[in-house]
Amino acid sequence: MNYLSHAYRFLDDPYFAIGTGLPDWMSVIDRKNRARRQFALPVAEDENPIHRAFARGCVQHHEDDRWFHMGEKFNLMCSEFAVELREWLGEGMGHQSSFLGHISIELLLDSVLCERDPTLLKRYYDLLASLDTEEIQAAANKICRKPVTVLTLLVPRFVEERFLADYYDDKLLLYRLNGVMKRVKLPQLPDRTSEWLCSARTRVRNAADELLTPPETSAAER
């Protein structure tokens, strides 16, 4: 799951909703300084209500990833996309097909949620912009093992850039995917990949309900 798919059910609980994004933020800031579930669980009982809600959102992220990545439909689509991408990308680039198939599903799901609710993206960003970034960073520092010092800068930049809006467009989505490829030190994707994304978008849209429905009610949900 990506940012919106994790947060959209919880926008009535602001710090909980935004806490679902901490593991993904930390993978950008410092991949070795993970916001792990076992570190967030004690903070989920913290006396500070903001930090408590934020940590519970982080726990929810891990719970959602657990069932989502184990889901039959997700794994079938990952396999299908990987096979297609090995052929699509051509010689020498097939090794990244599984990774690309996986993250394409997650990013396209965010786009599908925005199609279904045109107010969602604005509400998400407006919510994030309204929160206290010092409190967000303080909560993160109770969860992460090493000091986190850049969230007060990253969060406003995240809001300002609004890159989730680019997921609506296949060419802009490809640009964002290439940013991920660069970050994880994989080769850049060719321009023709946007044609494959168009086909993948339709299939993710058709499968969205199945992909986003947990097999049972999450224990971390209130």
N, C-alpha and C positions, 0 to 999 in steps of 0.2 A: 504493500500500500504506500501511497504517497501522501503529501500533506493534507489535502482536502479529504481524501478517503478516510484518513484517520480522524479528522476533526469534525466533520460536518454534522455528526449526530449530537455533538456536545456544545454547540455554540451558545447555549443558554448558561453554560458554566465556563466563563472565559478562561481562567487560568488552567482549568482541566483541559479544555480544548487545545490551548496553545502548548500545554505540556506534552501532548501527543507528538509534537514536532521536535522535541529535544533530541531524540536519538538521531534523527536525520540531520539536524543542525550540527551535532557533534561529529558526524561522519564527514562533514565539510570542513569544520574547524580543525579537528584533530582526531583522525581515525583510531588512534591508540587510546584516546581518552573517552571511552564509550560510556554512554548513559545506560548502564545495564539494569535489568529488572531487579536483580538482587540488591543493588545499591539504592534503587528508588523505593523499594518496599518499606524500609524503616522511615524514610522521609514522608511516606504516605500517611503516617500517624503523627506527623510533626505538630507542635503546638501552634505554629504560625498557619492560619487557614489558607493563605495564598500559597505558601510552599507545599502545604499538604495537598491542595487541589492540583498543583502543578505536577507533583510527584505521582499522584494517582493517574494523571493523564499520561505520564511516561510509562507507567505500568500497563495502562490500557493499550498503548502503542505495541508493546511486546506481546500482549495477549492477542491483539488483532493480527499481528504478523504470524503468530503461531498457527492459528486456524486458517488464515488466508493462504499461507504458503503450503499448507498440507491439503488444501482443497483439491478435489478431483478435477474440477473444471479448470482451475488455474494451472495445474500441472499438465493437463492435456493440451491447453493452449500454448504453454511454454514449449512443449515438445513440437507441436505443429509449427509454431513460429520459428523455432530453431532450425528445423529442417528446411523451411522455405528460405531463411536468411543465409544458410550455407550456400545455397544455389544463387541467391540474389546478389550476395556480396562478392562472389567470385573467388578465384584462387588466392590463397594467402590471407584471407580475412575471415574465414569460416570459424576460427577459434573463438571469436567474440559473439557468435550467433546466439548461444544460450543466454549470455548476460543481456544482450540487446533485446531478445524476446521477452525476458523477464521484466526488465524495467519499462519496456514499451507498454506492456499491459497496465502497469501501475500508473504511468503518466496519462495514458489514454482514459483510464477510469476517472481521474480527476476531471478531464474534459467532459466526459459523459455526465458527471454530476452537475457540472455547470450548464450543460445543455438542458438538463431536466429542471433546474432551478436557476434562472438567469440572475437572481439576486445573490446567489451563494458566494461568488467570488468577492463581490464588494463587501458583503457582510463579514466575511472572513478577514479581509484586509483591514476593514474599519475596526473590527474587534481587536486585532493585533496592534493597530496603531494607538488604541485607547489604553493599553496596558502599561504598567510601570516596568520599564526595561531593567531597572536596578533590582527590582524584586525577582524578575525572571532570572537574572544572572545569579542573584543570591541563592535562589532555589536550586539552580543548576550546580552551584558549588557545593551544595549539600549532597548531591547525587553523584557527581563525577569525582574520580579519585584524585585528579590533578586540578590545580586552579584553572578556572575559566574566566578570562578577562575581556573577551571581545564580543560577547552577546549584546552588550549595550550599543555596540556599533553595528553588529550584523543585523539585528532585528529591524531597526529603521531602514537599513539598506534593503533588506528583504521586502519590506512594505513598499518602498519607493520603486524598486525594480519591477515588481509585479510580474515576475516571469511565468507564473502559473497561467496567465492569460494567453501566453504564446502556445499553449497546448491545443488551442482551438484550430490552429493552422498547421498543415503538414510540413511546410517548409520551415516555419518558425520552430516547430517541435524538433525537427531534424537539427536545427541550430543548437537547441538546448541539449539534445542528446549528444552532440559533438562536444559540448562543454563537459558533460559527464565523462565521455571517452577520454578527453584530455586529462581530466582529474585522476582517472584510474590508470592512466598511461596505456591506453589502447589506441589503435590507429583510427584516424578520422573516417567517418562514413561518407561514401560518395553521394552526390546530389540525387542520384536516382533512388536512393533509399526513401525519399519522400513519397514516391509512388507506392512502395510497399506499405508505408504508414497509412496511406489512404485506405487500402484494403483492410489492414489490421484494425483501423478505427471502427469500421462497420461491424466487424466481428466482436470487438470488445463491447461496443454499444449493445449488440444483440445478447451478449452473455452477461451484461452488467449485474442484473438482479441475482443471478446464480453466483457470480464472483463475490458479491458484497454481502451475501447472507451467511452468517456464521452457522455452523452445524448445531450449536446450542447457545443459550444465552451466556454471554461472557461473565465470568465470576468477578471481573474487575469493574463491570458496569454497576452503577448505583441502582 
